[in-house]
Amino acid sequence: MKKLKKVYCSISLAFGTVTLLLAIFLCFGQSAYATGANDQLTNDTVQDTRELNPPNTERADARGDRTNGISFMWNNEEGDLSGNIKTLLVLTVISLAPSILIMLTSFTRIIVVLHFVRTAVGTQTVPPNQVLVGLALFLTLFIMNPVFAELNETVVQPLDANEISQEEALERAEQPIRRFMYKEMQRKDLKLFCDIADIDMTGMDLSEPETLDPIPMNVVIPSFIVSELRTAFIIGFLIYIPFIVIDMVVASVLMSMGMMMLPPTTISMPFKILLFVLADGWDLVIGNLVKTFY
C-alpha cells in the first residue's frame, strides 16, 4: 500500500511538472508571436502615415522644444481665440455665474430680506428655501433687466459679430455694472475700501460716478456687497418691529394669566400670520423692496 502511494505521488509530480513546463512554453510562444505581429503592424502604420503625410522639414522638433510640442494657436490673423478655447472660457464663466449673480446684482439684498421676513413671522421652513431663492432670482432678473439689456446690446451682440475684441468687450461690460453698483453703494463703504487699498481719491467726487472710473473692480465689488448687507439688515430690522410687538403682548397676557409654561410663540404665531395676511405683507415687502432699486 505504501509503495502504491509512492508511485502515485511520483506520477502526479511528474505530470504536474510536465504540464507547468508546457504552459510556460506556450505562454512565451504566444508573447513572442504577438510582439512580432504588433511590431509589424506598427511599422506598416508608420510607413502608410509617412506616405500620406510627408515630413515637413520646416516644422520644429518637439524634442528640442521646451513646451514639449504643446502650444496654443490663433484662429485667424486678427488674434481671435479658436472655438475650443472659447468653449472653455464660456464653461468657466457658466461655473462662476452663481457667484457673479449673487455678488454683482440685487440678489443679496433680496434674499437676506426674505429670510428676515420668514424668521420674523416665525415660520421656520415656510416658505421653503427653494421658493425664496426662486423668488429672489426672478426679482433679480426683473430689477437687472435694463443692465442685462444694455450688456446684450453693447457687448454680446458686437462680440458675437466679431466687431470688437475680447478685451474691449470686458471694458464695455464693466460700465453698466459699475453704474448700477455706484447707484446702490454707500459712499462710506467705498471710501473705507479705498483707504484699505491705499488708493488716492484726490479729485474724485463721490457723488459723480464718472470720476470713480480709476477705482479698480476689486475695490468696488466688496464695497457694493457690504452696502447691500447693511441695507438689507436695516430693512429686516423694520420688518421685525411689528412682530416683536405681537410677541411682547402675547407674552404679557400669558404671564398675567399665570400660563408661564405655555410657550408664547405657540400663541403669537397665528396672530403674526393673520397680521401679515391682513396687511398684505408680501405685496408691501416685495413692492417696497423692489422700489429701493429705482
C-alpha positions as CSV (number, residue, x, y, z in Angstrom):
1,M,0.0,0.0,0.0
2,K,2.8,2.3,0.8
3,K,4.6,1.5,-2.4
4,L,1.4,2.3,-4.3
5,K,1.1,5.6,-2.6
6,K,4.7,6.4,-3.5
7,V,4.2,5.5,-7.2
8,Y,1.0,7.6,-7.3
9,C,2.7,10.6,-5.8
10,S,5.7,10.3,-8.2
11,I,3.4,10.0,-11.2
12,S,1.4,13.1,-10.1
13,L,4.6,15.1,-9.5
14,A,5.9,14.2,-12.9
15,F,2.6,15.0,-14.6
16,G,2.4,18.4,-12.9
17,T,5.9,19.3,-13.8
18,V,5.4,18.5,-17.5
19,T,2.1,20.4,-17.5
20,L,3.8,23.5,-16.0
21,L,6.7,23.4,-18.4
22,L,4.3,23.1,-21.3
23,A,2.2,26.0,-20.1
24,I,5.3,28.2,-19.8
25,F,6.5,27.3,-23.2
26,L,3.1,28.1,-24.8
27,C,2.9,31.4,-23.0
28,F,6.3,32.5,-24.2
29,G,5.5,31.4,-27.7
30,Q,2.2,33.4,-27.8
31,S,4.0,36.6,-26.4
32,A,6.8,36.4,-29.0
33,Y,4.2,35.9,-31.8
34,A,2.1,38.9,-30.5
35,T,5.1,41.1,-30.2
36,G,6.3,40.4,-33.7
37,A,2.8,41.0,-35.1
38,N,2.4,44.3,-33.2
39,D,5.9,45.4,-34.4
40,Q,5.0,44.6,-38.0
41,L,1.6,46.4,-37.7
42,T,3.3,49.5,-36.2
43,N,5.9,49.6,-38.9
44,D,3.2,49.3,-41.6
45,T,1.1,52.0,-40.0
46,V,4.1,54.4,-39.7
47,Q,5.0,53.7,-43.4
48,D,1.5,54.4,-44.5
49,T,1.4,57.6,-42.5
50,R,4.7,58.8,-43.9
51,E,3.4,58.1,-47.4
52,L,0.2,60.1,-46.8
53,N,1.8,62.9,-44.8
54,P,5.3,63.6,-45.9
55,P,7.6,65.0,-43.3
56,N,7.7,68.8,-43.1
57,T,11.3,70.0,-42.7
58,E,10.1,73.4,-41.5
59,R,8.2,72.1,-38.5
60,A,10.1,72.4,-35.2
61,D,11.2,69.3,-33.5
62,A,9.2,68.7,-30.2
63,R,12.1,67.1,-28.5
64,G,14.1,70.3,-28.7
65,D,11.1,72.5,-27.7
66,R,10.7,73.4,-24.0
67,T,6.9,73.3,-24.4
68,N,7.1,69.6,-25.3
69,G,5.3,70.3,-28.5
70,I,2.2,71.8,-26.9
71,S,1.1,75.3,-28.0
72,F,-2.0,77.5,-28.5
73,M,-2.8,78.6,-32.0
74,W,-4.9,81.6,-33.0
75,N,-8.0,81.0,-35.2
76,N,-7.1,83.8,-37.6
77,E,-4.6,86.6,-38.2
78,E,-6.8,89.0,-36.2
79,G,-5.9,87.3,-32.9
80,D,-9.3,85.7,-32.1
81,L,-9.3,82.5,-30.0
82,S,-10.2,79.2,-31.5
83,G,-13.6,77.6,-31.0
84,N,-12.3,75.2,-28.4
85,I,-10.7,77.9,-26.2
86,K,-13.9,80.0,-26.5
87,T,-15.9,77.0,-25.3
88,L,-13.6,76.5,-22.4
89,L,-14.0,80.2,-21.4
90,V,-17.8,80.0,-21.7
91,L,-17.9,77.0,-19.5
92,T,-15.7,78.8,-16.9
93,V,-18.0,81.8,-16.9
94,I,-21.0,79.5,-16.5
95,S,-19.4,77.8,-13.5
96,L,-18.8,81.2,-11.9
97,A,-22.2,82.6,-12.9
98,P,-23.9,81.9,-9.5
99,S,-21.2,83.9,-7.7
100,I,-21.4,86.7,-10.2
101,L,-25.2,86.8,-10.0
102,I,-25.1,86.9,-6.2
103,M,-22.3,89.4,-5.7
104,L,-22.9,91.9,-8.5
105,T,-26.6,92.2,-8.6
106,S,-29.6,92.9,-6.3
107,F,-29.8,89.2,-5.3
108,T,-28.0,89.6,-2.0
109,R,-30.4,92.3,-0.6
110,I,-33.5,90.5,-1.7
111,I,-32.6,87.0,-0.3
112,V,-31.5,88.5,3.0
113,V,-34.7,90.5,3.4
114,L,-36.9,87.5,2.5
115,H,-35.1,85.4,5.2
116,F,-35.8,88.1,7.7
117,V,-39.5,88.1,6.8
118,R,-39.7,84.3,7.3
119,T,-37.9,84.5,10.6
120,A,-40.0,87.4,11.9
121,V,-43.2,85.7,11.1
122,G,-41.9,82.6,12.9
123,T,-42.5,80.0,10.2
124,Q,-39.1,78.3,10.1
125,T,-39.5,76.4,6.9
126,V,-42.4,78.1,5.2
127,P,-41.8,79.3,2.5
128,P,-39.0,76.7,1.8
129,N,-35.6,77.8,0.7
130,Q,-36.2,76.8,-2.9
131,V,-39.2,79.1,-3.1
132,L,-37.3,82.0,-1.5
133,V,-34.3,81.5,-3.8
134,G,-36.5,81.2,-6.9
135,L,-38.4,84.4,-5.9
136,A,-35.2,86.3,-5.3
137,L,-33.8,85.1,-8.6
138,F,-36.8,86.3,-10.7
139,L,-36.9,89.6,-8.8
140,T,-33.2,90.0,-9.6
141,L,-33.9,89.4,-13.3
142,F,-36.7,91.9,-13.2
143,I,-34.6,94.6,-11.4
144,M,-31.4,93.9,-13.5
145,N,-33.3,93.8,-16.8
146,P,-32.1,97.3,-18.0
147,V,-28.5,96.3,-17.2
148,F,-28.7,93.0,-18.9
149,A,-30.3,94.6,-22.0
150,E,-27.5,97.1,-22.2
151,L,-24.9,94.4,-21.9
152,N,-26.6,92.4,-24.7
153,E,-26.7,95.4,-27.0
154,T,-23.2,96.8,-26.3
155,V,-21.2,93.7,-25.5
156,V,-22.8,90.3,-26.5
157,Q,-24.0,91.2,-30.0
158,P,-20.9,93.1,-31.2
159,L,-18.7,90.4,-29.8
160,D,-20.7,87.7,-31.5
161,A,-20.5,89.6,-34.8
162,N,-16.7,89.9,-34.3
163,E,-17.0,93.7,-34.3
164,I,-15.0,94.1,-31.1
165,S,-12.2,92.1,-29.3
166,Q,-12.5,90.2,-26.0
167,E,-10.5,93.0,-24.2
168,E,-12.9,95.7,-25.5
169,A,-15.9,93.6,-24.6
170,L,-14.7,93.3,-21.0
171,E,-14.1,97.0,-20.8
172,R,-17.6,97.7,-22.1
173,A,-19.2,95.2,-19.8
174,E,-17.8,96.9,-16.7
175,Q,-19.5,100.2,-17.4
176,P,-23.2,99.3,-16.9
177,I,-22.3,97.1,-13.9
178,R,-20.3,99.9,-12.3
179,R,-23.2,102.4,-12.8
180,F,-25.6,100.0,-11.1
181,M,-23.2,99.4,-8.1
182,Y,-22.3,103.1,-7.8
183,K,-26.0,103.9,-7.6
184,E,-26.8,101.5,-4.8
185,M,-23.5,101.8,-2.9
186,Q,-23.0,103.8,0.2
187,R,-20.0,106.1,-0.3
188,K,-18.6,105.5,3.1
189,D,-18.1,101.8,2.3
190,L,-16.3,102.8,-0.9
191,K,-14.1,105.2,1.0
192,L,-13.3,102.5,3.5
193,F,-12.0,100.0,1.0
194,C,-10.1,102.7,-0.9
195,D,-8.4,103.6,2.3
196,I,-7.6,99.9,3.0
197,A,-6.2,99.5,-0.6
198,D,-4.3,102.8,-0.2
199,I,-6.0,104.4,-3.3
200,D,-5.6,108.2,-3.6
201,M,-9.1,109.6,-4.0
202,T,-7.9,113.2,-4.7
203,G,-10.0,114.7,-7.4
204,M,-12.7,112.1,-7.1
205,D,-16.2,113.3,-6.4
206,L,-18.2,110.5,-4.6
207,S,-21.4,112.0,-5.9
208,E,-20.3,111.7,-9.5
209,P,-19.8,108.1,-10.7
210,E,-17.9,109.3,-13.8
211,T,-15.0,110.4,-11.6
212,L,-14.8,107.0,-9.9
213,D,-13.7,105.0,-13.0
214,P,-10.0,104.8,-11.9
215,I,-11.1,102.7,-8.9
216,P,-10.5,99.0,-9.7
217,M,-13.3,96.4,-9.6
218,N,-11.6,94.5,-6.8
219,V,-12.4,97.6,-4.6
220,V,-15.8,98.4,-6.0
221,I,-17.3,94.9,-5.6
222,P,-16.6,94.4,-1.8
223,S,-17.9,97.9,-1.2
224,F,-21.1,97.1,-3.0
225,I,-21.6,93.8,-1.1
226,V,-21.1,95.5,2.3
227,S,-23.5,98.2,1.3
228,E,-26.1,95.6,0.3
229,L,-25.8,93.8,3.5
230,R,-26.2,97.0,5.6
231,T,-29.3,98.0,3.6
232,A,-30.8,94.5,3.9
233,F,-30.3,94.4,7.7
234,I,-31.9,97.9,8.1
235,I,-34.9,96.7,6.1
236,G,-35.0,93.5,8.2
237,F,-35.0,95.5,11.4
238,L,-38.0,97.5,10.3
239,I,-39.8,94.3,9.3
240,Y,-39.2,92.8,12.8
241,I,-40.7,95.6,14.8
242,P,-44.5,94.8,14.4
243,F,-43.9,91.1,15.0
244,I,-41.8,91.8,18.2
245,V,-44.7,93.9,19.5
246,I,-47.1,91.0,19.0
247,D,-44.7,88.6,20.8
248,M,-44.4,91.0,23.7
249,V,-48.2,91.5,24.0
250,V,-48.8,87.7,23.9
251,A,-46.1,87.0,26.5
252,S,-47.5,89.7,28.8
253,V,-51.0,88.3,28.6
254,L,-49.8,84.7,29.3
255,M,-47.8,85.9,32.3
256,S,-50.8,87.8,33.7
257,M,-52.9,84.7,33.3
258,G,-50.3,82.5,35.1
259,M,-49.7,80.4,32.0
260,M,-45.9,80.6,32.2
261,M,-45.4,77.0,31.0
262,L,-47.1,77.7,27.7
263,P,-44.6,79.0,25.0
264,P,-45.6,82.4,23.8
265,T,-44.6,81.6,20.2
266,T,-47.3,78.9,20.1
267,I,-50.0,81.6,20.6
268,S,-48.3,84.5,18.8
269,M,-47.6,82.7,15.5
270,P,-51.2,82.6,14.3
271,F,-51.6,86.2,15.2
272,K,-48.5,87.2,13.3
273,I,-49.6,85.2,10.3
274,L,-53.0,86.8,10.5
275,L,-51.5,90.3,10.7
276,F,-49.2,89.6,7.7
277,V,-52.1,88.4,5.6
278,L,-54.5,91.2,6.5
279,A,-51.8,93.8,5.9
280,D,-51.0,92.2,2.5
281,G,-47.4,91.7,3.7
282,W,-46.0,90.1,0.6
283,D,-47.2,93.0,-1.6
284,L,-45.8,95.5,0.9
285,V,-42.4,93.8,1.4
286,I,-41.7,92.9,-2.2
287,G,-43.1,96.1,-3.7
288,N,-41.1,98.4,-1.4
289,L,-38.0,96.2,-1.7
290,V,-38.0,96.5,-5.5
291,K,-38.6,100.2,-5.2
292,T,-35.4,100.6,-3.3
293,F,-33.5,100.0,-6.5
294,Y,-35.4,102.7,-8.5
